[in-house]
């Protein structure tokens, strides 16, 4: 139901983990096993908005996100962040090789759209909204606030992520 509501509001739901830190909010996107929960942990200190499911939609011309009660810990956070929050970026996760530096790359527009579509939750479930899925993802991708985060599961990710999300501020 949340996925359908997001689509009809001009947004989308995705396999993602929301994080708020230093005045910015972003979503780590990726399928199961991509490292979403790990990336949230590596973003400490931060506020988790949920580490398994995320949603974004435009509100008054601003892409927003919110805390959701879906978390791999199988329990809702004790004091969830309330309300809609402006979304700084969506970062698709890629686990890097040990010698590779942590980095966020900004893919080309076509790759942004395709990569983001790969993380959208249940896109085939709503036959009547198939065009909306693509249109909503393309609209977000066109803004350039989507990147690929290459990270290591044992190193903090804050510096490259904050540098990427801050560039649009």
N, C-alpha and C positions, 0 to 999 in steps of 0.2 A: 504494500500500500504506500509506503514512504517513497519507493522508487517511482510509482505512478504519479504521486503528488508532485514530486520534484520535476518530472518531465512536463507535466501540465503547467507548472509555474515557470517554465523556461530553463530549467536546470537539469540535473541528473544526479543519480546516486552511484557510488562506486565502491569497489573493494578498496578501502582506504582507512587511514588512521589520522585523525585530526589532532593538531598540536597548536597551543598558543604560548608564545614566548616573546618577550621584549617588544610588546605592542604589535606583533605580527601573528597571523594565523595562517597555517598551511596544512595541506593534506599530503601524506605519503600514500601513494597509490601503488597497487600491485596485487597480483593474484595470491592465493594461499602459498605460504612459504617464501614470499619475496623479501620478507624482513620488516614488515610494517610494525609489529610490536617491538622488535629490536630497535628500529629507528626511533620510535617514541622514547624508549629507554635511553638511547644514546643522545637524545636531545635534552636531557636533564640539565638544569632544572627547567621544567616546563609543565604546563597543564595539559593533560590528555583530554581530548574531546571524544574519546572512544577509539579503540585500536583495531577494529575489524570492519567497520562500515562507516561511510561518510556521505554527506549530501551537500550539494551546493546549488544555489539558484540566485538569479538576480533579484534585487529588491531596491527600488528607486534608483536604478542604474548602476548599482554596486553588487558585485558577486559576493554572496554571503555563505556562511556555514554555521553550524551549531553543534553543541554537544549532543550525542546520541547515546541511548542506553545499551549499546551493543559493544561488548568488550570481551577480549579473550580470557579475562580473569573470571568470566561467568558471573559477574556481579556488577551492578551499577555503581558508579563512583559515589562516595558519601556526600560530596558537595559539588555536583556538576556545575559547570559554567553555564549561566543562564542567558537566554536570548540569542539573537542573531549577531554574528560577528563578521566584519569585513574579511574577505578571503584574500590573502596576499599571493598565494601560489599553490599549484598542485605539482608535486614532484614524484615522478615514477621511479621506483627503486630498482637499482641494478647492483648486485653484489660484485665488488671489484676484486681483482687479484691482489695478493699481499703486497706486491711492489708498486701497485698503481696508486696514484695520489687520490685523495678524496676530492671530488669535484662535482659541480653542477654544470651540465651542458645544455645549451638552448638549441633544440633541434629545429630543422627547417619547418615551415608551416605545414606541409603535407605530412611530415613525420610526426609533428605535434598532434595533429588530428588523429592519425592512425594509432599512435601510442596511447593517447588518452582514451580512445574508443576501446582499447584492449583492457582497460581497467573499469569500464562502466559496468555496473551491476545489472544483471538480468535484461540486457538490451533486446533479446529476442522474445521476451515474455509478452510484450505489449504490441501485438500486430498492428493495432490502430495508431500507435505512436512511433513507428519506425522512422518516419521522416523527422519527427521532433527530436529523436535521439541524435541523429546526425547533425541537424541544424543547431541544437543546443551545444553540442561538443565543439562544432566548428566555430561558433560564436565565442566560446571561452578560449579556444586555442588561438584564435586570431589576435587576442589581446597580448599574447607573448608571455603570459605568466605561468607557463608550463615548462618544466625542465626534467632532465634525467639526472638523478642523484646517483653517483657511483660511490659506494660506501663500503666500509669494512665493518664486520659485525662486532669488532672489539675496539673501535675508535669513535670518539665523539664526533657528531656531524654538525654541531652548531655553527662553526665558522663559515663553511661554504654555503650552508642553507641561509643563514642570516644575511650574508653578502648578496645572495641571489634575490631574496625577498625584499631587501632594503633598496635595491636599485630602482624599484618601481615606485618608491615612496616620494 
